[in-house]
Amino acid sequence: MNRVSYFIIDFRTDRTSHSGMKDATPLKIMKEPKNLYMALNLKLMYIAGLWNYHEKEGKGGRSYIYRLYSSIMFFIYFFYILKLSYVFLELNLDKSIKNSGIILTHFPTMAILYSIFVFRDNYDEVIRRVKTHLEIDTIVDGRFTTKFAGKFHRRAEKITKLYCAFYAYVLTFWLSLPLTVEPPTVVTDQRNVTTVLKPLPLFIWTPLDRSRSLHYIVEYAVESLDCTISTYFIAVSDAFCIVLIYYSTAMFEILNLSLEGSVLQNVSDAGGDRSSDDTPRVDLMSVEHPEEGLNLLESQDVFWSVGDLRCSKPDDKVANLIDPNLENSYINTGRRARECTNNQTDRGNIVEKYVLDLVRYHQSLLMHVEELRDLFNPILFTQYLVTSVNLCLVGYELSKMDGINLKVVTTGGHLCCVLLRLGLFCFYGTELTFQSTQMSDSIYSSEWYSCSGSVKKNVQIVLMRAQSPVVLTAGRFGVLSLQTFTKLVQTAYSYFAVLRSLTET
């Protein structure tokens, strides 16, 4: 078995640190987000003009420049939506259906933008808790290695990159469509003058004459910029919310894994069954002369154990990074292992402190999800409200096409974007519910009933609360889950069948 090194994330540096690594270069706070876990998402939001993490609001000339940049980005975005709405004045059914699907796609994005700018302080607090909860719980359980603890951060970045890459893929096909597939439109006016109009990516209002080559190039470039900015807004704002839900899921998952290896396991058996683990250990209770055990701890990279309390020995560099105020944390309990004596009272105190720490952390997670639910409630409500209609319109547009060509691929990509967007929200909402209820199984499988009366009382309270699932809601549409996603898709198909029958008759 490979040696397990103690792991901690140092948020004062630009990379993770563990024993044996050289010191990292300090972060430049003015150039990087303070939260390592959300760094990629905040950078993408910063580029979009949605999140300024450089300076406090209203201070410094750089902040005013960023506000101007943000205002320009918002003007381009909302003016683009107004230009899309202009097609409704033409009373053309096909064009109206196509643009309606695109406009409805932006409704959840506008809800996210509104929520971010109105409740910015609340989002700052949620992001701060993401860092605090993941960092503390990684410190709490020493058996989380660097590979495992970094898994959540890497997966969150992978979710963001793949989600944005898929939108970029669809956008590329969308912008290349008029140059490769769609033929020019021939228009004859009342004076029998024939005009050839080259196609654009969207049915959109334009003040220029597309029959002239220079005007067409300018309009195509402007429309491409509009589409790129609007798609970027959708991708980065969705990824921001999805990653926040994912990290909430990760917090409960880490807590469950911590419970599986906590001091509540094998409480009645001080030694426990460790025959399958060949990692050298020192039991401070079994050493005849405590100084011998302490010397052995200093000389080897081993696990120390007090009864069944286990943790890897932190080195000096790592120990300096631990918050000294975390008096009840698992690792600080380990720091006090030197003070343990050979009696059952000390081991009982360690278990009691761990359970109290568990209760506090669980309560903090519930508060975190509650605030996240309040922030996402209007966003998810808008998402659920427009998704069925959006799927219906895009599906109807796709059904009117013949054969397989780039236009079908582009429209199909739009349909997949709508499904992927809601699907990821529902998937991680379901995962959050599962991990929150899984906690009761993790506690129940331990020997908490062998602990003292005060410990059993606290564990029973946590156990009862853990049996109630933690959910995210979308207003009156119900909880965020894959079952709700399936119902919405079925509803969209019903709308599609009705719309198709009406247009055919």
N, C-alpha and C positions, 0 to 999 in steps of 0.2 A: 504493500500500500504506500502510495506517495505521501510524503510529509505534507501536512496541511499548514499553510502559513496564515498568520493572522491578517485580516484584511480590514481596511477602513478607507473611506473615500475622503480625501482632503479637499474641501471646498475652497481652501485658500490657495490652491495651485491649479494649474491647467491640465492636470492628469491625475489618475489614481495613484496612490502610493501604498506600498506594503513593505514589509521588512526586506532589506537587502537592496532596495532601489535607491538611486541617487535622488537628491533633493530636486524637486521640480521648480521650474521658473515661476515666480509669482504672477498671478493674474493682473492684468491691467484693467481695472474696474471700468474705466471709461471706454474700453473697446470690446469688452466681452460681457455677456449676461452673467450675473452673479450665481445663477442656479445652473449647475452643470447638467442636471437631468433634463432641463427644458432648454438647453442652450441652442440646439438646432432649431427648434420651433420658434424661439424668441428671435433668432437671427432672421428667419424667413418672414416673421411678422414685422420685423424692423424694416426689411427691404420693401414690404408692401405699404409702409407708412402707418401700420396699425399699432406699433408698440415701440416706444422710445425708452430704452433702458440706459441711455448714456448719462443723462442728467435729470435732476428733479425738474418737475414742471415749472416753467416760468423763470428758470435761472440759466443765464449764459446765452451768448449769441448763437451757439450751435443748436440750442433747443429751438430758437426761433426759425432757423433755417430748416430744421426737420419739420416743424409745424407747417411751413410753407410747402415743403415737399409733400407732406401728408395731405394737405388741402388739394394740391394738384392731382394727386392720385385718386382722391375721392371724387373730384369733379369729373375726371375722365371716366371713372367707373359708373357713376350715376347718369351722366349724360349719354353714355353708351346704352343704358337701359331705356332711357327716354327715346333714343333713336330707334330702338327695337320696337317700341310701342307705336311708333308712327304708322306702321304697316296696317294697323287696325282701321285706319281711316280709308284705306283702299277697298275695304269690304271684299277681300279675296280670301276664301275659306282656307285654301291650302297654305298660303303664306301666313295667315293668322294662326293656324294650328302649329306650324313650324316655330314661329316666334313665341307663341304662348308656352311651348315646352321649354324654350331657352329662358324666358323670363321667370317661369316658375322655379327653375333651377336656382335662381339667384335669391329667391325669397328666404330660405334658411340662412344663406350667407348674410343677408341684410339683418336678420335677427341676431346673428352672432356679432356683427359689427356694432349694432345698437347695444347689446349686452356688455360688450367689452368697454365701450366708451362711457356708459352710464355707471357700470359697477366695476370700474378699474381697480379700486382699492380692494374689493372683494376678491378679484382675480389675483392680485398681488399676494393676498393672504393665502389663497389656495395653493399658489405656486410655492410659497414659502413652506407650507406644510408638506408639500411633496418632498422637498429636500429634507426637512426635519424628520419626517416619519421614516423615509427610506434610509437615511443616514443613521438614525438612532437604532433602528431594528437590525441593521447590519452590524452595528457595534454590539448589540445585545447578545446575539448568538454567535459564538466563535467558530462554529463548524461551517459557517458560510465561507467558502473559499473565494478567491478573486474571480475565478471563472463563473461561479454561480451568482455572486453578488452583482457582477457586471452584466449578467444576462438581461436584466430588465432594462437597463439603459441602452444596450445595443439593440434590443428588440424594439424599443420605442423609436429609436432613430431609423431602424429598418422600416417600420410602419410608415413613418413620415416620408422617407425617400421613395418607397414603392408607390405610395398613394399619389404623391406629386408627380412621379414619373409616369404613371398611368394617365393622368390628366394631360401631361405634356405630349404623350403619344397620341391621344385622341385629338388634341389641338393641332398637331402637325398634319394629320390627315385632313382635318377640317379646313385649314388654311390652304392646303395644296389642291383641294377639290376643284375650285373654279379654273385652275391652270391646267388640269389634266383631264377632267371628265365632262364638266358642264359645257355645252356649246353656247355661243353667243345668242342673244335674243334679238330678233328682227322686229322692229316696231315701225308701223306706218301711221302717220298722223292724218289729219283731215285734209291736208293739201297733197296727199299721196306722196309724201316725202318719206323715204325709207331710211331708218337709222339702225345701225348695228350697235347693240349695247353688250359689252363684255360682262360676264358674270362676276359677282363678288361672293365672298364666303357666306354672307347672310343677306336676308331681305331687310335692308336698313335704309333709313333716310340719308340722302346725300345731297349737298348743295351744288355739287360739281356735275359737269356734263360728261358722262362716262363714254360717250362716243369719241371723245378726244383722248389720244393716247396718254398725254401728260397728266390730264385730269384723272384718268383711270389709275395710273401708277400712284398718284398721290392718295386717291381715295382707298386704293387697296392697301397701301402702307398704313394709313390711319386706321382702317378697319382691323388690320392685323394687330396693330398696337392695342386697340380696344379689346379685342378677343383675348390677347395674351394677358393683359392686366386683369380682366374680369375672371379668367380661368385661374390665374395665380391667386386672386382673392379667395376664390372658392376652395382651392386645394389647401392653402396654408391655414385658413381659418378652420376648415373641417379637421385637418390633421392636428391642430392645436387642441381642439375639444376631444378628439378621439384619444390622444395620448394622455390627457388628464384622466379620462375614464380608465384607460389601461393602467396607469400608475395606481389608481385607487384599487384596482384588482390586484396589482402586485403587492400592495401593502398587506392585504388580507392573506395572500399566498405566502408571503414571508412570515407572517405571524403564525400561520398554520404549520409551516415547516419548523419554526422555532419551537412550537409546542411539542412537536414530535420528538425533539431531542432535548427537552427541557428537564428541569429538576423534578417535574411531576411524574416522569417516567421511572418506574421501579423504585418508588419512594420506600416501599417496605423492605427492599433489598439494597443495602448500602453499596454493595459491590456491583450488582447488575451483571448481565451476561455480556462480556466483551471478548469472548473467545474468538469471534470472527474479525476482530480489529487488532492488527499487529503493531499499531502505533505505540511506542513506549509511553507509559503513563506513570505518574507518581501520585500515590494516595497519601495525602498529608496526615490522614487519620491513622494510617497503618505504620508510619515511620516511627521507630522507637525514639530516635533523637531528631526532633524537628529540624535542627540545623542541617542535618545530612540531606533531608529532602529539599530544603531551600537551596543548598549548594547544587544539588542535581538539577533543580529547575533553572539555575543560573547558567549551567554549563551545557544544557541540551535543549534542542527544540522539541519539547514534549508537551503533552497535555497534562495539566494538573487536574486533580479531582478532589472534591470534598464530598464524601458520600457519592452521590450520583451527579453532582454539579461538575460540568466539564467545560473547559475553554482552552484555547491555545494561548501560550504565554506571550504577551505583547512585549516587543522590544522597547527601548527608550524612546526612539523616534515616534513610534506609533502611540505610546503612552502619552506623549506630550500633546497629541492631537485630540485626545479624549476630553470631552467637556467635564471639568471637575465638579460641576453642579449636579451631574446625574448620579446622585447618591444612591438611588434605588436600582440602577441599571445592572444588567447581568454582568458586564465586564467589571464594573466597580465593585460588585459583590466579590468577583474574583480577585480584585486587588487586595481586598481585605482577607484573602485566604491565609495570609501569613499570620493573622491574628486568631485564626481558628484554633480551638483546643479540642481535645479528644472527648467530647461529650455530645450528646444528642441534641442539646438545646441550640447549639450554634447551627447545626444542620437544619433544624426546624426554622430558625430565624431566616436562613438563606431562602428556604422554600417560601416562607411567608412574604419576604421582600419581593421575590420573583412574582408571586401571585398578585401582589398589590401593583407591581409594575405592569403586569398583564392587564389588570382592570383599567388602569389609567390609560394605557395605550389603546385598548379597545374602545374606551369612551372617546378618545381623541379621534380615532378613525371614524366612528359614527358621526361625530360633529363635522368632520371633513366631508363625508359623503352627503350629509344633510345640506351643507352650504353649496356643494356642487349641484345637488338636486335643485335648489332654489335658483341657481344661476342658469342651469340648462333647461329648466321647465318650459319657458317660453320658446326657447330654441327648438327643443324636441317637439313641442306642440305645433310649431310652424312646419317642421319637417314632416310630421305625420299628416298634417292638413293638406299639404300640396303634393306629397309623393304619389298618392294614388292617381290624382288627376294628371300629374306629369308623366307617369308611366303609361297612362291611357293615351295621351296625345303623342308621345314619342313612338309607342307601339303602333298606333294608327298610321303615322307617317311612314314607318318601316313597312307596314303591310301594303302600302300603295306602290312600292317599288318592285320592279321586275328584275330577275336575274341577280347576279352577284357582281358588284363593281365597287369602286372606291366610295361611291355615295352610300351604298348599303353598309359598308364597313364603318363609315363615319357616323351614320345615324345609329348603327348598332353600338358603336363606342359610347355615344351619348346615353343610350339606354343602360349600358353597363355602368356608366358613371353614376346614374341615379340609383341603380340597385346596390352598387358597391358602397355608396355613401351611407344609405340607411342600413345596409347589411352590417357594416363595421360597427356602427353605433349599437345596433341590437345585439351583435355578437359579444361585444365587451360588456354590455349591460347584463347579458345572461351570465357571462363569466364572473362578473362582480357578485351577482346573486348567489352563484354556486360557491364561490370562495368564502363568502360571509357565512353561509350555512355549514360549510365544511368544517368550520372552526368548532362547532359543537361536537362533531365526530372526533376531532383531534383531542379535545378535552376529555370526552367520555372514554376514549381508549386508554387514557392514562390512569394512574392509581391515585387520583385525587382523594378518593374516599379513605385512603390510609393516612391522610394528613390530619393536622389538628382541627379543632372545631372552627376557629376563625378562618382558616384557609378553606375549609370545605364550604363555609357560608359564602365567601367571596367567589369561589369557583362555581357554585350553584347559581349565583346571580348572573355571572357571565354566560353560563351554559343556557340558562333560560332566555337571555337576550339573543344569543347566537342562533337559537332555533327560529327566530323571526327573521326572514330574509331581508337583506338590504337591497333596495331597488331604486332605480331612477325612473321617474315618471314623465309622461308627456301630456300634462294637463289632464283632461278627462278621457284621453285615449287609452289610458292604462299604463302598464309598466313597459320599460324598454327591454324587450326580449325577442328571441327568434320566433316565438309563437305569434307575437304581434306583427312581426315582419311578414310572416306567411299570410296572415289575415289581410294585410295591406296589399300584398301582391294579388291575392284572390279578388279583392275589391277592385283593384285596377283592371283586372281582366274582365270583370263584369261591366265596368264602365266602357272598356274598349269594345266589347260585343254590342252594347247598346249604340255607341257612336257609329260603329261600322254599319249596323243595320239601318240607322237613320240616313246615312249618306248614300247607301246603295238604293234606297227607295226614293 
